[in-house]
Amino acid sequence: MNRRRKSLSRILTALAIAALCLITTRAVIAAVRAATMPPAEALQLLLDGNQRFVAGKLEHPNQTPERRAEVAKGQQPFAAVLACADSRTPPEIIFDRGLGDIFTVRVAGNVADKVVIESLDYSVKHLGVRVLMVLGHRRCGAVIAAVQGHEGTADQDEGPMLSELRPAVTASKGLAGDPVENAVRENVKLVMKNLATSEELSAMVKSGDLKIFGGIYDLDTGAIEMLKN
């Protein structure tokens, strides 16, 4: 009889914890700002803009004095992009967008440390973003440095930037093809995973309210290759 009572008590405790987690998750989601637009529509705007950029048929939307005055009152971007700090990869240009359209975070190697994650979290919960793209690019200088630097010992003084890229270099070792290209791809995939499982964003990713995509920008053609999730 005591065993049954203990078993029932454990089941009730587990159910209570599960219910509390569900309520907490719903509360977090309910507290965020309403979406600027559905994820599918936001992603399509980015891809359409890149196609215009590649074709040389730029429209330069939302770059007028009127738009400047409008967004001076407040911002409501439709997408967030985590991109490399490389001067050749400005998201607003390669996606052919304008003021207030894209919440951009740029850092060498498009890595996601705590500051980057919290910045993106702000765009999602306070500005209504529902699409987040991690954008790597070919021949990335930071990745090249990481691949070359990690040829040495694991305990070498590599600095915070190369340390952030070490997992991608390790994951790409032994793959066929160019080691830098492989590391660039693995880095985007790992950053996507880190964002999706982060304390800040995981609840909205699990609920389907936030979509995270990865892409590789081609410096020569201007085209973006979307990676499979």
Phi and psi in degrees as a GROMACS rama.xvg file:
@    title "Ramachandran Plot"
@    xaxis  label "Phi"
@    yaxis  label "Psi"
@TYPE xy
-63.8707  -37.2558  ASN-2
-63.5197  -41.0916  ARG-3
-64.3143  -41.2069  ARG-4
-63.727  -43.0596  ARG-5
-64.0886  -41.5143  LYS-6
-63.3053  -43.4845  SER-7
-64.5237  -39.1201  LEU-8
-63.122  -41.6838  SER-9
-64.4701  -41.5868  ARG-10
-64.274  -43.8312  ILE-11
-64.6899  -38.4686  LEU-12
-64.4986  -43.9417  THR-13
-62.4567  -41.8058  ALA-14
-65.3843  -38.8302  LEU-15
-63.8864  -42.094  ALA-16
-64.8376  -43.6591  ILE-17
-61.3763  -42.4785  ALA-18
-64.8924  -39.6046  ALA-19
-64.5103  -41.2302  LEU-20
-62.8432  -42.1496  CYS-21
-64.3205  -43.2362  LEU-22
-64.1681  -41.7566  ILE-23
-63.6669  -44.4599  THR-24
-61.0844  -44.6606  THR-25
-65.1001  -35.99  ARG-26
-66.3273  -40.2389  ALA-27
-63.3806  -44.825  VAL-28
-66.4447  -40.2489  ILE-29
-67.0421  -24.8423  ALA-30
-80.1939  -13.7518  ALA-31
-82.4997  162.999  VAL-32
-69.5134  147.979  ARG-33
-61.2673  149.531  ALA-34
-62.8635  139.647  ALA-35
-63.5295  -42.8226  THR-36
-162.44  163.325  MET-37
-59.7162  146.893  PRO-38
-54.4166  -42.795  PRO-39
-62.3061  -40.3751  ALA-40
-68.072  -40.0828  GLU-41
-65.0583  -43.8211  ALA-42
-62.2402  -40.7116  LEU-43
-63.8515  -37.1013  GLN-44
-61.5341  -41.1232  LEU-45
-64.0172  -47.7168  LEU-46
-66.7444  -38.8438  LEU-47
-63.3873  -40.853  ASP-48
-64.3332  -39.1409  GLY-49
-66.2493  -37.2702  ASN-50
-62.3353  -39.6638  GLN-51
-65.2526  -39.9693  ARG-52
-62.6915  -44.9508  PHE-53
-63.0066  -40.7834  VAL-54
-80.0365  -8.04118  ALA-55
73.0957  25.4276  GLY-56
-114.153  56.7624  LYS-57
-68.528  141.115  LEU-58
-106.478  -17.3582  GLU-59
48.8837  54.6556  HIS-60
-69.4968  151.886  PRO-61
56.4129  42.1421  ASN-62
-123.854  23.9277  GLN-63
-94.5668  163.711  THR-64
-58.184  -34.1648  PRO-65
-64.3456  -41.5191  GLU-66
-65.5785  -39.5546  ARG-67
-58.914  -43.5287  ARG-68
-66.8122  -37.1248  ALA-69
-64.7951  -50.1168  GLU-70
-78.4361  -11.7409  VAL-71
-63.5463  -23.697  ALA-72
-82.9807  -17.3456  LYS-73
161.859  156.189  GLY-74
-115.755  147.838  GLN-75
-148.608  69.3975  GLN-76
-62.9397  153.642  PRO-77
-96.1449  -10.625  PHE-78
-153.067  158.669  ALA-79
-121.28  141.508  ALA-80
-129.512  125.79  VAL-81
-98.5795  109.502  LEU-82
-124.369  167.703  ALA-83
-74.2438  154.563  CYS-84
-75.2259  -4.7235  ALA-85
-50.2328  131.938  ASP-86
-64.9041  -13.6707  SER-87
-93.5693  4.05322  ARG-88
-127.366  46.7358  THR-89
-72.8257  116.362  PRO-90
-55.5687  -41.7706  PRO-91
-60.3825  -30.2891  GLU-92
-83.8681  -48.6686  ILE-93
-72.6981  -14.6944  ILE-94
-104.318  4.42359  PHE-95
49.1177  58.6154  ASP-96
-124.306  179.177  ARG-97
-129.274  -157.401  GLY-98
-62.7517  132.399  LEU-99
76.9149  4.17169  GLY-100
-86.0688  -42.2834  ASP-101
-123.802  129.555  ILE-102
-87.2818  109.689  PHE-103
-107.702  131.217  THR-104
-120.922  123.619  VAL-105
-126.553  130.76  ARG-106
-152.984  146.303  VAL-107
-51.7241  126.305  ALA-108
79.4177  7.77182  GLY-109
39.8223  49.6396  ASN-110
-90.2566  164.497  VAL-111
-123.739  85.8123  ALA-112
-83.3845  -173.268  ASP-113
-62.1366  -40.6607  LYS-114
-64.2638  -42.386  VAL-115
-63.1866  -45.6963  VAL-116
-61.4629  -43.3623  ILE-117
-68.0776  -32.4886  GLU-118
-64.8198  -45.5117  SER-119
-67.11  -36.8572  LEU-120
-58.9462  -39.2292  ASP-121
-61.3855  -42.3283  TYR-122
-64.5948  -32.5463  SER-123
-77.229  -52.7896  VAL-124
-83.5957  -25.5086  LYS-125
-109.306  -19.0425  HIS-126
-116.497  -7.10185  LEU-127
90.1784  11.5776  GLY-128
-68.8429  137.107  VAL-129
-128.19  1.85175  ARG-130
-127.835  127.652  VAL-131
-124.883  123.468  LEU-132
-113.358  129.046  MET-133
-94.1156  116.991  VAL-134
-115.937  104.956  LEU-135
-91.6244  176.878  GLY-136
-150.694  154.647  HIS-137
-67.7269  148.909  ARG-138
57.3479  39.1971  ARG-139
-67.1853  124.137  CYS-140
-61.0071  -39.6786  GLY-141
-64.588  -41.0171  ALA-142
-69.1947  -39.4445  VAL-143
-58.0921  -46.4805  ILE-144
-61.6859  -38.7297  ALA-145
-67.389  -43.7993  ALA-146
-62.4392  -44.9514  VAL-147
-69.6178  -40.5693  GLN-148
-69.3027  -30.1477  GLY-149
-86.1782  8.23092  HIS-150
-73.5262  -17.6878  GLU-151
-85.1449  -153.625  GLY-152
-81.0362  156.586  THR-153
-69.9696  -22.4244  ALA-154
-98.4087  15.0691  ASP-155
-70.9107  156.531  GLN-156
-77.7155  94.9733  ASP-157
-100.571  -13.3135  GLU-158
83.719  163.769  GLY-159
-64.8578  -35.7929  PRO-160
-66.8014  -50.9734  MET-161
-67.1707  -29.9334  LEU-162
-63.9471  -38.8373  SER-163
-64.7648  -29.3648  GLU-164
-91.9861  -9.98136  LEU-165
-55.404  -44.3074  ARG-166
-57.6866  -36.8599  PRO-167
-69.8633  -40.1087  ALA-168
-63.7362  -43.4747  VAL-169
-63.4166  -43.3982  THR-170
-67.2148  -26.3427  ALA-171
-93.8612  -7.19877  SER-172
-64.2075  135.823  LYS-173
89.399  -8.21136  GLY-174
-76.4869  147.786  LEU-175
-70.3531  146.63  ALA-176
105.097  -168.044  GLY-177
-71.5704  128.046  ASP-178
-64.1937  -33.7582  PRO-179
-70.892  -46.0175  VAL-180
-58.8479  -42.8183  GLU-181
-63.7461  -42.241  ASN-182
-67.6217  -36.2246  ALA-183
-59.6374  -45.8296  VAL-184
-66.336  -45.5846  ARG-185
-63.7943  -35.0986  GLU-186
-64.2346  -44.4006  ASN-187
-60.5795  -44.6502  VAL-188
-63.0072  -42.802  LYS-189
-67.8863  -39.4074  LEU-190
-65.3497  -41.8675  VAL-191
-56.909  -44.6065  MET-192
-64.8964  -42.3933  LYS-193
-62.2257  -40.2553  ASN-194
-67.5314  -44.8688  LEU-195
-65.273  -26.9042  ALA-196
-104.395  4.69151  THR-197
-69.073  154.181  SER-198
-58.8682  -34.8718  GLU-199
-74.026  -38.3628  GLU-200
-112.008  -13.6823  LEU-201
-59.3462  -38.7785  SER-202
-61.6848  -42.1165  ALA-203
-75.4437  -28.9946  MET-204
-68.3656  -44.8028  VAL-205
-63.6194  -35.2433  LYS-206
-76.6223  -15.2264  SER-207
88.8796  0.446287  GLY-208
-74.0182  -25.9805  ASP-209
-120.221  130.031  LEU-210
-112.12  132.326  LYS-211
-114.694  127.38  ILE-212
-122.606  160.048  PHE-213
-126.961  144.062  GLY-214
-145.038  157.064  GLY-215
-120.347  122.134  ILE-216
-89.2207  131.712  TYR-217
-92.8974  114.049  ASP-218
-62.0848  -27.7878  LEU-219
-82.7743  -43.2892  ASP-220
-97.7692  -22.5838  THR-221
84.8373  -2.42397  GLY-222
-83.6615  153.03  ALA-223
-111.723  124.73  ILE-224
-92.9599  117.302  GLU-225
-79.087  132.763  MET-226
-88.784  148.391  LEU-227
-73.6436  135.63  LYS-228
